Structures are given as C-alpha cells and as structure tokens.
Amino acid sequence: METAAVALERLASGHDDRSSGLVRVTTLEMLARQTVVPAIADVLETHPQLRVELLVSLNTLDIARRQADIAVRIARPTDPNLICRKLGEFGVAAYASRRYLEKHGRPRRGGGLRGHSLINYMIRPPSLGTLFHGESLDGARFAMNTTASAYTQMAAVADGVGIADLPCCIADEHPQIERVWPAERPTMRTVWLVTHEDLRRATKIRLVSNAIADAFERDAAVLRYGRLRRRRSH
C-alpha cells in the first residue's frame, strides 16, 4: 500500500506545471560545492518561489520512494524507471603535500606504493573506481580512513598524513598539496543526473535539472582537468 501511495504521489507531481514548491536534490559534497550549489543559486534567483533541499552524501537515496527528486551521481542506476542524463566527467588524481614528498620521496609511476601512507574512505563505493591510477598497493599502509568528505581528505593530505585520490577541480586550488604524478592524465569519473520517469515533466524538476546541466557544461574543463592545465596554457 505504501508503494502504491508513493507511486500515485509521483504521478501527480509529474503533472505539476507550477514553477514553485520543494525540490530535493542529492549529490556528493565536492559536486555540490563546485557546481550544484551555483546552479541552484542561479535558478532560485530567477524562480524565487522554488525551494531546494540539498542532501549531501555518498549514500544512494531511493528516488522511487521520493527520498530525493533529483540525484547527481557517479554511478548510473539500473532501474529502468529512472531517467539518466549524462552531465559530464570529473578528473581525479593522487595528491600529496610537498612536506610528505620531501620526507618520503615521490613514488615512481608504475612502481607501486610500497612504503607509502595512504588515505581512503571508510566505506568506499564501487562507483569511485580504481584507486591511485591502478598502482599496486602491496606494502602500502592505509594510515587514515575518513567518512564521505573529499575536503577532510584534502586537509589530511595537506597535514602530511599521506597520499589521497582527490578531485582535481578542488585539490589544484590548495596551496600546500600537489599531484604526485603531474604528467599523468586524471582518472575520469562520469556524472549522471537521475530522476524518476514519472517526475521528469514536472516544471520545477525540469527547471532545477536544466540549471544543473547548464552548470556542468559551463564548468566542464575545470571538472575534467582541474586548474593545472589551465595554468600551463597561459
């Protein structure tokens, strides 16, 4: 009965042509700060009657049960009732502080990370892909595991705790850390915008979805390659 009630609510919401009301958006912390929050700010400026709940987490919320209306994810769901729109990609690279590299040396690309201290998530979703460009972790030590915050990991890297995979678009801006292998192309992770097929025609859902898609298109170069390539191009 609960499932049927939720389905009826979705169907009713999907025919709502008002550009007002509540929209729930879920995404990762890094994507929220870099792209999603600016997108929401833009749409709220032109449609102040909208309200947005932004749910920042690595957890996958159930869109079918209306835990969120829109998800910006790095894992494409398999539910055929969910509509997936590719937003773009963001690049990830291994980072360390200069102090750490001076003390422990820079690992040779292809030579593994034996003897090095690493930072990872306590619960790492499979959608995050291969760690450290696929380098061997034999003999390495996971010195710190954190919850779902790239910014906490970035702070740990800056304090010399160890090496972490970080999104280039935020890590390149930190003055105390650098890419371990600066000549290496970042590892790309695909970002998807997901909503339920019953909701995609709702005006408020389309307004917020399109604003997020526009923001990803605008920020595409920085999301993919960070700031390092841009600095080199000048």
C-alpha positions as CSV (number, residue, x, y, z in Angstrom):
1,M,0.0,0.0,0.0
2,E,2.8,2.4,0.8
3,T,4.5,1.7,-2.5
4,A,1.2,2.3,-4.4
5,A,0.7,5.6,-2.4
6,V,4.2,6.8,-3.3
7,A,3.6,5.9,-7.0
8,L,0.4,7.9,-7.0
9,E,2.1,10.9,-5.4
10,R,4.9,10.7,-8.1
11,L,2.4,10.6,-10.9
12,A,0.5,13.6,-9.5
13,S,3.7,15.5,-9.0
14,G,4.8,14.7,-12.5
15,H,1.9,16.6,-14.0
16,D,2.6,19.7,-11.8
17,D,3.2,22.7,-14.2
18,R,4.0,25.1,-11.4
19,S,7.5,26.6,-11.1
20,S,7.2,26.6,-7.3
21,G,7.4,24.2,-4.4
22,L,10.1,21.9,-3.0
23,V,12.7,20.0,-5.0
24,R,15.0,17.6,-3.2
25,V,18.5,17.2,-4.8
26,T,21.1,14.7,-3.6
27,T,24.8,14.7,-4.6
28,L,28.4,14.4,-3.4
29,E,29.9,17.1,-1.3
30,M,32.5,18.1,-3.9
31,L,30.0,18.3,-6.7
32,A,27.6,20.3,-4.5
33,R,30.2,22.9,-3.8
34,Q,31.8,23.0,-7.2
35,T,28.7,23.0,-9.5
36,V,25.4,22.1,-8.0
37,V,25.1,24.9,-5.4
38,P,25.9,27.6,-8.0
39,A,23.4,26.1,-10.3
40,I,20.7,26.1,-7.6
41,A,21.6,29.7,-6.8
42,D,21.0,30.7,-10.4
43,V,17.6,29.0,-10.7
44,L,16.5,30.4,-7.3
45,E,17.4,33.9,-8.5
46,T,15.1,33.6,-11.5
47,H,12.4,31.5,-9.7
48,P,12.4,32.6,-6.0
49,Q,9.2,30.7,-5.4
50,L,11.2,27.4,-5.6
51,R,12.6,25.8,-2.5
52,V,15.5,23.3,-2.6
53,E,16.6,20.7,-0.1
54,L,20.3,19.7,-0.9
55,L,21.2,16.3,0.6
56,V,25.0,15.8,0.5
57,S,26.1,12.2,0.9
58,L,27.8,9.2,-0.6
59,N,24.7,7.2,0.1
60,T,22.4,6.4,-2.7
61,L,19.0,7.7,-1.9
62,D,15.9,6.0,-3.3
63,I,14.3,8.2,-5.9
64,A,11.4,5.9,-6.4
65,R,10.4,6.4,-2.8
66,R,10.8,10.2,-3.1
67,Q,13.8,10.3,-0.8
68,A,15.1,12.7,-3.5
69,D,13.7,14.1,-6.7
70,I,17.0,14.6,-8.5
71,A,20.3,12.8,-7.9
72,V,23.6,13.9,-9.3
73,R,25.6,10.6,-9.1
74,I,28.8,8.9,-10.3
75,A,27.0,5.6,-10.5
76,R,24.5,5.0,-13.2
77,P,21.4,3.2,-11.7
78,T,20.0,0.1,-13.5
79,D,16.3,0.7,-12.6
80,P,14.5,1.1,-15.9
81,N,12.1,3.6,-14.3
82,L,14.9,6.1,-13.7
83,I,15.9,8.5,-16.4
84,C,19.6,9.1,-16.6
85,R,21.2,12.1,-18.3
86,K,25.0,12.2,-18.6
87,L,26.2,15.5,-17.2
88,G,29.9,15.1,-17.9
89,E,33.0,13.9,-16.1
90,F,35.3,15.0,-13.3
91,G,39.0,14.1,-13.0
92,V,40.7,12.5,-10.0
93,A,44.4,12.3,-9.3
94,A,46.8,11.3,-6.5
95,Y,47.9,14.2,-4.3
96,A,50.4,14.6,-1.5
97,S,51.8,17.6,0.4
98,R,55.3,18.9,-0.5
99,R,56.4,18.1,3.0
100,Y,55.3,14.5,2.7
101,L,57.1,14.1,-0.7
102,E,60.3,15.7,0.7
103,K,60.2,13.3,3.6
104,H,59.1,10.0,1.9
105,G,60.0,10.6,-1.7
106,R,57.8,10.7,-4.8
107,P,56.7,7.2,-5.8
108,R,57.7,6.2,-9.3
109,R,54.7,5.8,-11.7
110,G,54.2,2.1,-12.3
111,G,56.4,1.2,-9.4
112,G,53.6,0.7,-6.8
113,L,53.1,2.5,-3.5
114,R,55.0,0.2,-1.2
115,G,56.1,2.0,2.0
116,H,53.8,4.9,1.5
117,S,50.9,6.1,3.7
118,L,47.5,6.3,2.0
119,I,44.2,8.0,2.8
120,N,40.8,6.4,1.8
121,Y,37.1,6.4,2.6
122,M,35.9,4.2,5.5
123,I,33.2,2.8,3.1
124,R,34.3,3.2,-0.5
125,P,31.5,2.8,-3.1
126,P,32.5,0.7,-6.1
127,S,31.4,3.7,-8.3
128,L,34.6,5.5,-7.2
129,G,36.6,3.2,-9.4
130,T,40.3,2.2,-9.2
131,L,42.5,3.7,-6.5
132,F,45.7,5.7,-7.3
133,H,45.7,5.2,-11.1
134,G,45.7,1.4,-10.6
135,E,49.1,1.4,-8.8
136,S,49.9,-1.7,-6.8
137,L,49.1,-1.2,-3.1
138,D,51.3,-4.1,-1.9
139,G,53.3,-2.9,1.1
140,A,51.4,0.4,1.4
141,R,49.6,1.4,4.6
142,F,46.2,2.9,4.9
143,A,47.1,5.5,7.6
144,M,43.7,7.2,7.7
145,N,40.1,6.3,6.5
146,T,37.5,9.1,6.6
147,T,33.8,9.5,6.0
148,A,32.4,10.9,2.8
149,S,34.3,14.2,2.6
150,A,36.9,15.0,0.0
151,Y,37.6,18.2,1.9
152,T,38.5,16.3,5.0
153,Q,40.8,14.1,3.0
154,M,42.4,17.2,1.4
155,A,43.1,18.6,4.8
156,A,44.7,15.3,5.9
157,V,46.9,15.4,2.8
158,A,47.9,19.0,3.5
159,D,48.9,18.0,7.0
160,G,51.2,15.3,5.7
161,V,49.2,12.2,6.7
162,G,49.7,10.6,3.3
163,I,48.6,10.3,-0.3
164,A,44.9,10.5,-1.4
165,D,42.9,10.4,-4.6
166,L,41.2,13.8,-4.8
167,P,39.1,15.7,-7.4
168,C,41.4,17.9,-9.4
169,C,39.0,20.7,-9.6
170,I,39.3,21.3,-5.8
171,A,42.7,19.9,-5.0
172,D,44.6,22.0,-7.5
173,E,43.5,25.1,-5.7
174,H,45.1,24.0,-2.4
175,P,48.5,25.8,-2.0
176,Q,50.1,23.1,0.2
177,I,49.4,20.0,-2.0
178,E,50.4,18.8,-5.5
179,R,49.8,16.0,-7.9
180,V,52.0,13.1,-7.2
181,W,52.3,12.4,-10.9
182,P,51.7,15.8,-12.6
183,A,52.2,14.5,-16.1
184,E,49.6,11.8,-15.6
185,R,46.1,12.4,-17.1
186,P,43.4,12.4,-14.4
187,T,41.2,9.4,-14.0
188,M,37.7,10.3,-15.2
189,R,34.5,9.6,-13.4
190,T,31.2,10.0,-15.2
191,V,28.5,12.1,-13.5
192,W,24.8,11.4,-14.1
193,L,21.7,13.3,-13.4
194,V,18.9,10.9,-12.4
195,T,15.2,11.4,-11.8
196,H,12.1,9.2,-12.0
197,E,10.3,9.0,-15.3
198,D,7.1,10.0,-13.5
199,L,8.7,13.3,-12.5
200,R,10.7,14.4,-15.5
201,R,7.9,16.5,-17.0
202,A,7.2,18.4,-13.8
203,T,8.1,22.1,-14.3
204,K,10.0,22.5,-11.1
205,I,12.1,19.3,-11.7
206,R,12.9,20.5,-15.3
207,L,14.0,23.9,-14.0
208,V,16.4,22.6,-11.5
209,S,17.6,19.7,-13.7
210,N,18.4,22.1,-16.6
211,A,20.2,24.6,-14.3
212,I,22.4,21.8,-13.1
213,A,23.1,20.5,-16.6
214,D,24.0,24.0,-17.8
215,A,26.4,24.5,-14.8
216,F,28.1,21.2,-15.7
217,E,28.5,22.3,-19.3
218,R,29.9,25.6,-18.2
219,D,32.4,24.0,-15.7
220,A,33.3,21.1,-18.0
221,A,37.0,21.9,-18.4
222,V,37.7,22.6,-14.7
223,L,35.8,19.5,-13.6
224,R,37.8,17.3,-16.0
225,Y,41.3,18.7,-15.8
226,G,41.3,20.9,-12.7
227,R,43.4,24.1,-12.6
228,L,46.8,22.6,-13.5
229,R,46.2,22.5,-17.3
230,R,44.6,26.0,-17.3
231,R,47.7,27.5,-15.6
232,R,50.0,25.8,-18.1
233,S,48.0,27.2,-21.0
234,H,48.8,30.8,-20.1
